[in-house]
Every structure is written in C-alpha cells, then in structure tokens.
C-alpha cells in the first residue's frame, strides 16, 4: 500500500510540474551533460575562423546571389 501511495504521489507531482512547465529535477540530465561536453570538445578542436575565411565565404555567397545560383542551404530546403 505504501508503494502504491508513493507511486501515486510521484505521478501526481510530475503531472503538476509538467502542467506548470517546471522541471521535475534540477540541472541537466546525464545525456544533456554528455551532449554539451561533446559539443564543447568539438568547438575546442575546430580550427579558428579567420577574417580571410569569412571574406571568402561572403564573396562566394554574393557571387552566387548575383548569378542566381542557389546556395547549399536553399537546395536542402527544397
């Protein structure tokens, strides 16, 4: 009986938290923490962006827009 009441209370508490848009547990879940750590590691390993790289990319996008060519992002959407 005690286990049933505890389970009922847990379900009721979770439903109340869900209806009030509040997290039921503080902090990130282990999966979220692992994803965040992996993303941070990928960012550390990524090469630094230089001004020349940015200018090259802007120039390429401008040339494609001038010629009416779709960008890779536009091709993926269609």
C-alpha positions in Angstrom: 0.0 0.0 0.0 2.8 2.3 0.9 4.5 1.7 -2.5 1.2 2.4 -4.3 0.8 5.7 -2.5 4.4 6.7 -3.1 4.0 6.0 -6.8 0.7 7.8 -7.0 2.3 10.8 -5.3 5.2 10.8 -7.7 2.9 10.7 -10.7 0.8 13.5 -9.3 3.9 15.6 -8.6 5.3 15.0 -12.1 1.9 15.9 -13.7 1.8 19.1 -11.6 5.3 20.1 -12.6 4.5 19.3 -16.3 1.3 21.4 -16.2 3.2 24.4 -14.6 6.1 24.0 -17.2 8.7 23.4 -14.4 11.5 20.8 -14.5 10.9 17.9 -12.1 14.6 17.6 -11.4 17.2 20.4 -11.1 20.0 20.5 -13.6 20.6 18.8 -16.9 20.1 15.1 -17.4 23.2 12.9 -18.0 22.5 12.7 -21.7 22.3 16.5 -21.9 25.5 16.9 -20.0 27.3 14.4 -22.3 26.0 16.3 -25.4 27.1 19.6 -24.0 30.6 18.2 -23.2 30.9 16.7 -26.7 29.9 20.0 -28.3 32.4 21.9 -26.3 35.1 19.4 -27.3 34.2 19.8 -31.0 34.4 23.5 -30.6 37.8 23.3 -29.0 39.1 21.1 -31.8 37.6 23.2 -34.6 40.1 25.4 -36.4 39.8 29.1 -35.7 37.9 31.2 -38.2 40.0 34.0 -39.8 38.9 37.2 -41.4 40.1 35.8 -44.8 37.8 32.8 -44.4 34.8 35.0 -43.6 35.5 37.3 -46.5 35.9 34.3 -48.9 32.5 32.9 -47.7 30.7 36.3 -48.1 32.2 36.7 -51.5 31.1 33.3 -52.6 27.6 33.9 -51.3 27.5 37.3 -53.0 28.6 35.8 -56.3 26.0 33.0 -56.1 23.3 35.6 -55.4 24.4 37.7 -58.3 24.4 34.8 -60.7 21.1 33.4 -59.3 22.6 30.2 -58.1 21.0 28.5 -55.1 23.1 28.1 -52.0 23.6 24.6 -50.4 21.2 25.6 -47.6 18.5 26.6 -50.2 19.0 23.3 -52.0 18.5 21.3 -48.8 15.2 23.1 -48.1 13.6 22.4 -51.5 
